[in-house]
Amino acid sequence: NRPAGTINQTYAVGAVTGNSDVGGLVGSDAGTVNDSYWDTETSGQTTSAAGIGLTTIQMTGLNATVEMYRFDFEGAWRPREGDYPELARRSPYADGGEAYDDLVDGDGSAGDPYRVTTVYELQRMDWHLDAEFELQNDVNATNTSEWYDGDGFDPIGEVGGEFAGKFDGGGHAIDGLTIDRPGSDGVGLFGVVGEGVIDISRVGLTGVNVTGDDSVGALIGNSTNASVSDVTVTGGRVEGRGDSVGGLVGRLNTTLPIEVLVDAHVTLENVTGTENVGGLVGETDPQTAVTIANVSATAVVEGQRTVGGLVGRHYFHRIENATSSGTVNASSAGNANAGGLVGHFGIGSSQTRLIDSDSNVTVSSPGGNVGGLAGLVE
């Protein structure tokens, strides 16, 4: 017997006809086919003995970098505008970043930010982590539930490759964002936001379905030095299997004296985690004074301990003009630290304040340190 052949990282888009053993990529397969695709529309074939069938739109432009993610677009392949991927040795682009420069309007500078119009352009912001972006329209992200074998959208920024740019949502909404990465830390539209002065503003998220481990939020998983303003999350759920889980931001940290969260509002079905869980923010752990102002959260917020309707654990400086409603459940029979507004309100300095704020939350726990406004103040 002759050895079976192997096909790796290939695609086919031509028309295919035949009488038997006909497929868009492979007619009859006795070998090994890896990471290969065919166009179900141009081929006229919806089936193949091997490979993955996609539509023309899925296989062209920046869309291909997500839908054909098994291709190495930082290595052997490059995207093309309105066309199928081409081999890197034939491409004018040295890397994915150069391709983004050409395929998306703008240059990423303060004066001419990249103008994002699709969910694929949103995903590929990870090719320019220190650039400036501006959303031009509402974005339908419902198809992210099928991305990356069901893992969903890949958060922008990670430890060692943090997002350090600016994002202006232009008052537009991103609908149907799905992230299902229960084994990952730093999970949200922006996974890890790093050092520098980062602005994320004027964007709404609707119908979210976000799952991670530690540091999980619909907008940002783990934030350092980001100034977040005029943002909303409406409808859906956020779940972390571990600690620091919030409806908007999982973990909020800063080394700069800035207003880190202003004019932010969350309405979700559920926010669930283990410890440091809040309807808006799971945990604030700044190294200097911060301000959270003009914020609200409505949700069923659940965890084992340190659970708040607005913030799970807040430390150092002010929360002002804040409101929370819904339900808080802390399952710990020990020191649950469950509060309608804040689970654990830590006094980091003489400037720490809770001002002009209220809570209309049903709070329950079999444990101790349970309060209508705060579970533990120290």
PEHU-V820846 format. One record per residue. RES is the residue in one letter. D_FIRST is the distance of its C-alpha to the first C-alpha in Angstrom with 2 decimals. Layout:
{{RES,D_FIRST} {RES,D_FIRST}}
This chain:
{{N,0.00} {R,3.76} {P,6.45} {A,8.84} {G,12.12} {T,15.55} {I,18.88} {N,22.15} {Q,25.79} {T,25.67} {Y,27.64} {A,28.02} {V,31.39} {G,31.14} {A,31.75} {V,28.78} {T,29.08} {G,26.85} {N,26.62} {S,23.56} {D,21.17} {V,23.77} {G,24.34} {G,26.66} {L,24.02} {V,20.59} {G,20.15} {S,16.89} {D,15.29} {A,11.80} {G,12.50} {T,15.71} {V,19.04} {N,22.06} {D,25.72} {S,25.47} {Y,27.91} {W,28.92} {D,32.41} {T,32.99} {E,36.08} {T,35.19} {S,31.75} {G,33.32} {Q,30.54} {T,31.25} {T,27.72} {S,24.26} {A,20.86} {A,21.41} {G,24.26} {I,28.01} {G,30.37} {L,33.80} {T,36.87} {T,38.06} {I,40.86} {Q,38.59} {M,36.42} {T,39.33} {G,42.02} {L,42.57} {N,41.21} {A,37.68} {T,38.30} {V,38.62} {E,36.46} {M,33.53} {Y,34.37} {R,30.83} {F,31.28} {D,33.12} {F,36.34} {E,37.92} {G,35.04} {A,32.64} {W,34.31} {R,37.83} {P,39.48} {R,41.35} {E,44.43} {G,43.69} {D,40.21} {Y,36.64} {P,35.73} {E,35.17} {L,33.63} {A,36.21} {R,36.20} {R,37.48} {S,39.90} {P,43.60} {Y,43.54} {A,43.14} {D,42.41} {G,42.74} {G,46.46} {E,47.05} {A,45.15} {Y,47.42} {D,50.43} {D,49.58} {L,48.36} {V,51.19} {D,54.88} {G,57.03} {D,56.50} {G,56.81} {S,60.30} {A,63.41} {G,64.77} {D,61.61} {P,59.28} {Y,55.82} {R,56.42} {V,53.87} {T,53.36} {T,50.04} {V,48.22} {Y,45.49} {E,48.16} {L,49.53} {Q,46.23} {R,45.77} {M,49.21} {D,47.24} {W,46.60} {H,50.38} {L,51.74} {D,55.15} {A,55.90} {E,58.21} {F,57.03} {E,58.91} {L,57.69} {Q,58.77} {N,58.30} {D,57.20} {V,53.47} {N,51.30} {A,48.88} {T,47.83} {N,44.22} {T,43.95} {S,43.20} {E,39.66} {W,39.08} {Y,36.70} {D,34.99} {G,38.45} {D,40.03} {G,42.35} {F,44.36} {D,43.83} {P,47.37} {I,48.95} {G,49.57} {E,48.51} {V,49.81} {G,49.56} {G,49.17} {E,52.17} {F,53.49} {A,56.64} {G,57.62} {K,59.66} {F,58.79} {D,61.31} {G,60.31} {G,63.10} {G,64.13} {H,60.86} {A,58.59} {I,54.91} {D,53.94} {G,51.19} {L,49.84} {T,47.24} {I,46.07} {D,44.19} {R,43.56} {P,45.00} {G,43.66} {S,45.25} {D,48.77} {G,50.74} {V,49.77} {G,51.55} {L,51.56} {F,52.47} {G,50.81} {V,52.76} {V,55.75} {G,56.85} {E,59.79} {G,62.12} {V,64.07} {I,61.70} {D,62.94} {I,61.16} {S,63.38} {R,64.09} {V,60.96} {G,60.37} {L,57.35} {T,57.16} {G,54.92} {V,53.14} {N,50.55} {V,50.09} {T,48.56} {G,48.19} {D,49.15} {D,52.15} {S,54.23} {V,53.43} {G,55.43} {A,54.90} {L,56.11} {I,55.70} {G,54.06} {N,55.77} {S,58.53} {T,60.53} {N,63.33} {A,62.41} {S,65.33} {V,64.30} {S,66.66} {D,67.02} {V,63.79} {T,63.03} {V,60.38} {T,60.83} {G,58.80} {G,55.74} {R,54.94} {V,54.22} {E,52.68} {G,52.11} {R,50.67} {G,52.81} {D,56.06} {S,57.89} {V,57.09} {G,59.26} {G,59.31} {L,59.64} {V,59.06} {G,57.60} {R,59.25} {L,62.00} {N,63.12} {T,65.21} {T,66.85} {L,69.14} {P,72.27} {I,70.98} {E,70.97} {V,67.39} {L,67.36} {V,69.84} {D,69.94} {A,66.82} {H,66.46} {V,63.83} {T,63.60} {L,60.56} {E,59.73} {N,58.48} {V,58.20} {T,56.65} {G,56.03} {T,56.94} {E,59.75} {N,61.64} {V,60.99} {G,63.12} {G,63.35} {L,63.63} {V,62.70} {G,61.21} {E,62.84} {T,65.02} {D,65.11} {P,66.85} {Q,68.22} {T,71.20} {A,73.19} {V,71.44} {T,72.56} {I,70.94} {A,73.16} {N,73.39} {V,70.40} {S,69.58} {A,66.93} {T,66.54} {A,63.78} {V,62.95} {V,62.29} {E,60.80} {G,59.94} {Q,60.81} {R,63.54} {T,65.24} {V,64.86} {G,67.06} {G,67.50} {L,67.51} {V,66.42} {G,65.05} {R,66.50} {H,68.81} {Y,70.24} {F,72.64} {H,74.80} {R,75.32} {I,74.10} {E,76.50} {N,76.84} {A,73.93} {T,73.43} {S,70.98} {S,70.59} {G,68.25} {T,67.27} {V,66.49} {N,64.94} {A,64.49} {S,63.03} {S,64.16} {A,66.88} {G,68.01} {N,69.23} {A,67.53} {N,69.24} {A,69.02} {G,71.18} {G,71.68} {L,71.56} {V,70.38} {G,68.95} {H,70.07} {F,72.56} {G,72.85} {I,75.96} {G,74.69} {S,77.98} {S,81.40} {Q,79.91} {T,77.58} {R,78.71} {L,77.81} {I,79.97} {D,80.69} {S,77.75} {D,77.36} {S,75.02} {N,74.82} {V,71.99} {T,71.66} {V,70.78} {S,69.67} {S,68.46} {P,69.07} {G,69.73} {G,72.43} {N,73.33} {V,73.09} {G,75.23} {G,75.79} {L,75.61} {A,74.15} {G,72.86} {L,73.76} {V,75.99} {E,76.44}}
